[in-house]
Amino acid sequence: MRSTLEEKYLVLGKDVVRYHADTDSEDDKESENESSEEEEGDRNAESENEPRKKLKPIAAADDEMVPRYAECLNCKERFDVSDNKRGYCRWHTGKKEVNWDGGFWDDHDEDCHGRIDDLIDDEDCMEGFMWSCCEEPGDDEGCKSTKHKAHVNEIRNPSPVIVSVPKPPSRKRKAEQQM
């Protein structure tokens, strides 16, 4: 029973799809220079005899068991860390703001209807808000499309190591002590 549970809810660190934080490499862009994940898979299948590219380190070691499911730090959705492709996560880089220009709030009375800021997540009031990053309505899915990001799959750059270099011995002769 334990092995069944482990298989269903845990994966090895080496099977976690990496997320390159703070780079544009995770953006889902359609361009001629970029290949699709399926094409990359075909290339990998053809070159199975070649050594595999070394994966960059993440929070978990390759042989460490980690939870299969995590909450995305960007879209707050739960996802499988071993099945995570570009475009699976849609989110906004900005904040939701009140849209005063649309006329949605013209008849709004805060004494009667409540504070506008308290309605920011109310489904009935989404057209009264817009995203600061793209100026799309408050219910827009997201202007950025990436892989899901969680603490377990984020590539971490190793901390810089400060090494002190010993001073070379002085070549000066010390003055002889007088007795």
Buried (B, 14 or more C-beta within 10 A) or exposed (E): EEEEEEEEEBBBBEEBBBBBBEEEEBEBEEEEEEEEEEEEEEEEEEEEEEEEEEEEBBBBEEEBEBEBEBEBBBBEEEBBBBEBBBBBBBBBEBEBBBBEEEEBBEEBEEEEEEEBEEBBEEEEBBEBBBBEBBEBBBEBEBBBBBBBBBBBBBBEEEEEEEEEEEEEEEEEEEEEEEE
